[in-house]
């Protein structure tokens, strides 16, 4: 079922409930991004607990306001991938080393175990995994400050 005509609410347990155009209720639906890095606001599927798709959202901004807010809240609660805006410094250019970074969620530090934990995603994006398995995203490595680019070049 691929539809954008539905309403979303939360039940007493905080789970999303989708009411389809025909009135059918789907309890415990979850939004899943089709392209979480390249197009995070496009191609979102609402799926049931068993993975069956019950609705498709072409673009999150096309949803009416109550549903848009609920989908964004649910995605933020399920996904944690801070986006690095700047690498302030690194403790060493040999791994393991500690990276001190600024992200869209505030300043933090993490330990990079090895260069293999930095992966290229597409032509311009990087995904960096820390020693705890948290993934940090650099959306465009060519659109960052000179210091960050210089540090990245040492590891790539």
Beta strands, then each sheet from edge to edge (+ up, - down):
strand 1: 6-10
strand 2: 16-20
strand 3: 25-33
strand 4: 42-47
strand 5: 53-59
strand 6: 84-90
strand 7: 97-103
strand 8: 106-112
strand 9: 118-121
strand 10: 125-129
strand 11: 135-138
sheet 1: 1+ 2- 3+ 4- 5+
sheet 2: 6+ 7- 8+
sheet 3: 9+ 10- 11+
end
